């Protein structure tokens, strides 16, 4: 008590300020989310819709396809919206001197960081839910609908200057004019297991409905060879040849689901299955190499007097070849891709927390025009983050870098930059 007046300890948390910041951040997040949602929507969905509409697919089915694709857009747009929305809110809060008034009233920076981190955590959980639950469910419905559309319009599967893979068939197309296709190349397998190559100058695409697709090939050339004896081959030419792609093969090609469209649990289970299969294959290769090595050792021990001596060169060549095959099989890119997608399912949604921490630290440094500057800086950081993510995924896929570090490094950098700027701002 001083002169009859009781000194009040400085307050550390203001619930009024807490509610105010939460409301402002959610509003800015909503505005930024609409912006990023529109960008990803146009980039990923309208192009798909345009291609399908060109095949005269009913509009209501196109709308359903777009609806089932929305979870992927939401999962990608939410973290970036949290970055831009928080920068806009804290930037305006600082440039309007509201942060200065808060500090002068005895309040600490906790009143800014706590509501921002709560909003970031909520956004991260919602983004993860959209990516891990809604996206797989939407993919299942998307595939079912696309299969129904494909059954009625098989011509959807062939586009100009494209490579289309079906069950056991690959079709490479040239220019397309109406139903006429030029420079067609078909790679498939016969019922006897022989590899076959079919080339034609022109082809006429025919929609056989439930039967699938048929291609009337003009000026066709066919070559087939056995899987083992490649020098044993047959060839023929024909002025007209009708080639069929059954609907079952088309539907099976559409039904395949990538790890990006699976839940994190399913991706993890798939990784374990692939690792077990890889171990089994490597054991087989090891036993095969061991058998060749033992035969080579036996030949060397017996010396020139034994007939096995003459096979030493072929045994050595076989050992080297099998070793190279085993080395190639050990580098299973499929497992690497699944691991990348597994960590990506966590790094992008929970990147919102790193973004929020960085955005608050940057927003506290704003001088004027906080919302505008925050929006611009947010876009720049989003582009840098996206570039780092794409670079990391490329390095992980092609160069075999650690999937964990390549996917989490952008978040770690954002969090580290936020910590450095936070310490700088508090000391200042």
WOKA-V654384 format. One record per pair of residues at least 4 apart in sequence whose ideal C-beta (glycine too) atoms are under 7 Angstrom apart, sorted by sequence separation. I is the first residue (numbers start at 1). J is the second residue. D is the distance in Angstrom with one decimal. If there is no record, write none. Layout:
I/J/D  I/J/D
This chain:
1/5/6.8  14/18/6.4  15/19/6.4  16/20/6.4  17/21/6.2  18/22/6.4  19/23/6.3  20/24/6.4  21/25/6.0  22/26/6.3  23/27/6.4  24/28/6.3  25/29/6.0  26/30/6.4  27/31/6.7  28/32/6.2  29/33/5.8  30/34/6.7  31/35/6.9  32/36/6.4  33/37/5.7  34/38/6.3  35/39/6.8  36/40/6.3  37/41/5.7  38/42/6.3  39/43/6.2  40/44/5.7  41/45/5.2  42/46/5.1  45/49/6.2  46/50/6.2  47/51/6.7  48/52/6.5  49/53/6.0  50/54/6.6  53/57/6.4  57/61/5.5  59/63/6.2  60/64/6.6  61/65/6.6  62/66/6.6  63/67/6.3  64/68/6.3  65/69/6.5  69/73/6.9  70/74/6.1  71/75/6.1  72/76/6.5  73/77/5.9  74/78/6.1  77/81/5.7  78/82/6.5  79/83/7.0  80/84/6.5  81/85/5.6  82/86/6.1  83/87/6.4  84/88/6.3  85/89/6.4  86/90/6.0  87/91/5.6  88/92/6.4  89/93/6.2  90/94/6.2  91/95/6.1  92/96/5.9  97/101/6.2  98/102/6.4  99/103/6.5  100/104/6.2  101/105/6.4  103/107/6.6  107/111/5.0  109/113/5.9  110/114/5.4  112/116/6.2  113/117/5.9  114/118/6.4  115/119/6.4  116/120/6.3  117/121/6.2  118/122/6.5  119/123/6.3  120/124/6.2  121/125/6.5  122/126/6.4  123/127/6.0  124/128/6.2  125/129/6.3  126/130/6.4  127/131/6.2  128/132/5.5  129/133/5.2  130/134/4.7  131/135/5.3  133/137/6.5  134/138/5.8  135/139/6.2  136/140/6.7  137/141/6.8  138/142/5.9  139/143/6.2  140/144/6.6  141/145/6.3  142/146/6.1  143/147/6.2  144/148/6.8  145/149/6.4  146/150/6.0  147/151/6.4  148/152/7.0  149/153/5.9  150/154/6.1  189/193/6.1  190/194/4.5  208/212/5.8  245/249/5.9  247/251/6.1  248/252/6.3  249/253/6.6  250/254/6.6  251/255/6.1  257/261/4.9  262/266/4.2  263/267/7.0  264/268/6.3  265/269/6.4  266/270/6.3  267/271/6.4  268/272/6.7  269/273/6.5  270/274/6.3  271/275/6.2  272/276/6.4  273/277/6.4  274/278/6.2  275/279/6.5  276/280/6.6  277/281/6.4  278/282/6.1  279/283/6.4  280/284/6.6  281/285/6.4  282/286/6.2  283/287/6.4  284/288/6.3  285/289/6.2  286/290/6.1  287/291/6.5  288/292/6.7  289/293/6.1  290/294/6.3  291/295/6.5  292/296/6.3  293/297/6.3  294/298/6.3  295/299/6.5  296/300/6.5  297/301/6.3  298/302/6.4  302/306/3.7  311/315/5.5  312/316/6.2  313/317/6.4  314/318/6.2  315/319/6.3  316/320/6.5  317/321/6.3  318/322/6.2  319/323/6.2  320/324/6.5  321/325/6.5  322/326/6.3  323/327/6.4  324/328/6.4  325/329/6.3  326/330/6.4  332/336/7.0  333/337/6.0  334/338/6.5  335/339/6.4  336/340/6.4  337/341/6.5  338/342/6.2  339/343/6.6  340/344/6.0  341/345/6.5  343/347/5.7  344/348/6.0  346/350/5.7  347/351/5.9  351/355/5.9  352/356/6.2  353/357/6.6  354/358/6.3  355/359/5.9  356/360/6.3  357/361/6.6  358/362/6.2  359/363/5.8  360/364/6.5  366/370/4.2  369/373/5.3  370/374/5.8  371/375/6.4  372/376/6.6  373/377/6.1  374/378/6.0  375/379/6.7  376/380/6.6  377/381/6.2  378/382/6.2  379/383/6.5  380/384/6.5  381/385/6.1  382/386/6.3  383/387/6.3  384/388/6.4  385/389/6.3  386/390/6.4  387/391/6.1  388/392/6.1  389/393/6.4  390/394/6.3  391/395/6.3  392/396/6.1  393/397/6.2  394/398/5.9  395/399/4.9  401/405/6.9  402/406/6.3  403/407/6.1  404/408/5.9  405/409/5.5  408/412/5.8  409/413/6.2  410/414/6.4  411/415/6.2  412/416/6.1  413/417/6.2  414/418/6.4  415/419/6.5  416/420/6.5  417/421/6.3  418/422/6.0  419/423/6.5  420/424/6.4  421/425/6.2  422/426/6.4  423/427/6.2  424/428/6.2  1/6/5.2  2/7/6.0  13/18/7.0  41/46/6.8  52/57/4.7  57/62/5.7  93/98/4.8  94/99/4.6  102/107/4.7  129/134/6.7  130/135/6.5  165/170/5.2  176/181/5.2  189/194/6.7  208/213/6.7  225/230/5.4  245/250/6.2  257/262/6.1  262/267/5.0  304/309/5.0  396/401/4.9  401/406/5.2  93/99/5.5  150/156/5.9  158/164/6.1  189/195/6.1  190/196/5.5  207/213/7.0  208/214/5.3  226/232/5.0  302/308/5.8  303/309/6.3  395/401/4.7  149/156/6.7  150/157/6.8  157/164/5.8  163/170/6.6  164/171/4.9  174/181/6.5  175/182/5.0  189/196/6.6  225/232/6.7  302/309/6.3  363/370/6.9  366/373/6.0  396/403/5.3  173/181/5.1  174/182/4.3  188/196/5.4  205/213/7.0  206/214/4.5  225/233/3.8  259/267/4.9  366/374/6.8  53/62/5.9  102/111/6.2  163/172/5.2  174/183/3.4  224/233/6.4  299/308/4.3  52/62/5.4  174/184/6.9  187/197/5.9  205/215/6.2  206/216/6.6  223/233/6.1  224/234/5.3  298/308/6.5  299/309/5.6  396/406/4.1  162/173/5.6  173/184/5.9  259/270/6.8  363/374/6.1  395/406/5.8  161/173/6.6  186/198/4.1  203/215/4.7  204/216/4.1  223/235/4.3  299/311/6.0  300/312/6.5  49/62/5.1  52/65/6.8  158/171/6.8  160/173/6.4  161/174/6.3  171/184/7.0  172/185/4.1  203/216/6.3  222/235/6.5  299/312/4.7  393/406/6.6  161/175/6.8  185/199/5.5  203/217/5.0  222/236/5.0  392/406/3.5  158/173/6.0  160/175/5.7  171/186/5.4  203/218/6.9  362/377/6.3  392/407/6.2  160/176/3.8  184/200/4.7  202/218/4.6  221/237/5.1  296/312/6.3  299/315/6.3  48/65/7.0  49/66/5.8  169/186/6.7  170/187/4.4  200/217/3.8  201/218/6.1  202/219/6.8  220/237/6.8  392/409/6.0  183/201/6.9  200/218/6.1  201/219/4.2  220/238/4.8  169/188/4.3  182/201/6.8  184/203/4.5  198/217/7.0  200/219/5.8  296/315/4.3  168/188/5.7  182/202/5.5  200/220/4.4  219/239/6.6  295/315/5.5  296/316/6.1  45/66/5.1  168/189/5.1  199/220/6.9  218/239/7.0  220/241/4.2  388/409/6.8  389/410/5.5  90/112/6.6  180/202/6.4  181/203/4.5  198/220/6.1  199/221/4.8  218/240/6.3  388/410/4.2  292/315/6.0  296/319/6.2  45/69/5.4  180/204/6.0  181/205/6.0  198/222/5.1  216/240/6.9  217/241/4.3  179/204/5.8  385/410/5.0  179/205/4.5  196/222/6.7  197/223/4.8  216/242/5.5  217/243/5.9  292/318/5.3  293/319/5.9  292/319/4.6  45/73/6.9  196/224/4.4  214/242/5.9  215/243/4.5  44/73/6.5  195/224/6.7  214/243/6.9  385/414/6.8  86/116/5.7  194/224/4.7  195/225/5.4  214/244/5.3  289/319/6.4  292/322/6.2  184/215/6.8  194/225/6.3  41/73/5.5  194/226/5.6  195/227/6.4  212/244/6.3  213/245/4.3  40/73/4.5  184/217/6.6  194/227/6.9  212/245/5.1  289/322/5.0  190/224/6.1  193/227/5.9  212/246/4.6  288/322/5.7  289/323/6.1  212/247/4.0  37/73/6.1  40/76/5.4  211/247/6.5  40/77/5.5  210/247/6.1  213/250/7.0  285/322/6.6  289/326/6.4  82/120/5.7  212/250/6.1  37/77/4.5  285/325/6.7  36/77/3.9  82/123/4.5  285/326/3.9  33/77/5.7  36/80/5.0  79/123/6.9  282/326/6.7  285/329/6.4  33/78/6.4  36/81/5.2  78/123/5.3  198/243/6.7  158/205/6.1  282/329/6.7  33/81/3.8  78/126/6.2  79/127/5.7  281/329/5.7  282/330/6.2  32/81/4.0  78/127/4.0  155/205/6.1  29/81/5.4  32/84/3.9  75/127/5.2  155/207/5.2  29/82/6.0  32/85/4.2  154/207/5.5  340/393/5.8  31/85/6.9  153/207/7.0  278/332/5.3  75/130/4.3  29/85/3.5  32/88/7.0  74/130/4.5  75/131/3.7  157/213/6.9  340/396/5.0  358/414/4.8  365/421/7.0  28/85/3.8  186/243/6.4  278/335/6.6  340/397/6.7  354/411/4.4  361/418/4.6  154/212/5.9  274/332/6.8  357/415/5.9  71/130/4.8  151/210/6.4  154/213/4.6  351/410/7.0  355/414/6.1  358/417/5.6  362/421/6.2  25/85/6.2  28/88/4.5  75/135/6.3  274/334/6.1  275/335/6.3  336/396/6.5  337/397/6.2  343/403/5.2  347/407/4.4  351/411/4.7  354/414/4.0  358/418/3.7  361/421/3.6  365/425/6.3  25/86/6.1  28/89/4.6  274/335/4.9  336/397/6.3  343/404/5.4  347/408/5.0  354/415/4.3  357/418/3.9  361/422/4.4  364/425/4.9  71/134/3.7  72/135/5.5  340/403/4.6  344/407/5.0  25/89/4.8  71/135/4.2  271/335/6.3  274/338/6.7  333/397/6.7  336/400/6.6  339/403/3.9  343/407/3.9  347/411/5.5  354/418/6.9  361/425/6.3  24/89/4.7  343/408/6.5  71/138/4.7  271/338/4.9  336/403/6.6  340/407/6.3  70/138/6.9  270/338/5.8  271/339/6.2  69/138/6.6  331/400/6.9  68/138/4.3  267/338/5.7  271/342/6.6  68/141/4.7  69/142/6.3  68/142/4.0  267/341/6.0  268/342/6.1  267/342/4.7  169/245/6.1  65/142/6.2  68/145/6.9  259/337/6.5  264/342/6.2  166/245/5.9  259/338/4.8  65/145/6.1  169/249/6.4  64/145/5.7  65/146/6.8  168/249/6.9  260/341/5.3  264/345/4.8  167/249/3.8  259/341/3.9  166/249/4.4  61/145/6.5  166/250/5.8  17/102/6.6  167/252/4.9  167/253/6.2  166/253/4.6  61/149/5.9  165/253/6.2  17/107/6.9  25/115/6.7  29/119/6.9  21/112/6.6  25/116/6.5  57/149/5.7  14/107/5.7  18/111/6.6  22/115/4.8  26/119/6.6  154/247/6.9  157/250/5.8  17/111/5.1  21/115/4.3  25/119/4.8  29/123/6.9  11/106/5.7  10/106/3.2  11/107/6.0  12/108/5.6  57/153/6.2  151/247/6.4  154/250/6.2  13/110/6.5  14/111/5.6  18/115/5.3  22/119/6.5  12/110/6.4  13/111/6.3  55/153/5.5  55/155/6.2  150/250/6.0  55/156/5.2  150/251/6.6  52/156/6.8  147/251/5.2  150/254/6.1  147/254/5.9  146/254/5.7  143/254/6.4  143/255/5.7  139/257/6.1  139/261/4.1  136/261/6.2  135/261/6.2  136/262/5.7  136/263/4.9  133/263/6.8  132/263/5.1  132/264/5.2  132/345/6.0  131/345/5.8  131/349/5.8  128/349/3.9  127/349/3.7  128/350/6.9  124/349/5.2  127/352/6.3  124/350/4.7  124/352/4.4  123/352/4.5  124/353/5.5  120/352/4.9  121/353/6.3  120/353/4.6  120/355/7.0  117/353/6.8  120/356/3.3  119/356/6.7  117/356/6.1  116/356/5.0  116/360/4.8  113/360/5.9  112/360/6.0  99/364/6.4  79/348/5.9  90/359/6.4  94/363/5.9  79/349/6.3  82/352/4.2  86/356/5.1  90/360/5.3  94/364/5.5  95/366/4.8  79/351/4.9  83/355/3.7  87/359/4.4  91/363/4.4  94/366/4.5  95/367/6.4  79/352/4.3  82/355/5.3  86/359/3.7  90/363/2.7  95/368/5.1  75/349/6.6  78/352/6.7  82/356/5.7  86/360/6.2  90/364/6.3  95/369/6.5  87/362/6.2  91/366/4.1  95/370/3.4  79/355/6.1  83/359/5.4  87/363/5.4  94/370/5.8  86/363/6.8  92/370/4.1  91/370/3.0  92/371/4.7  91/371/5.9  91/373/5.8  88/371/4.7  91/374/3.5  88/374/4.2  87/374/3.4  88/375/5.6  87/377/5.8  84/375/6.0  87/378/4.5  84/378/3.3  83/378/5.1  84/379/6.9  83/381/6.1  83/382/6.2  80/382/4.7  109/426/6.5
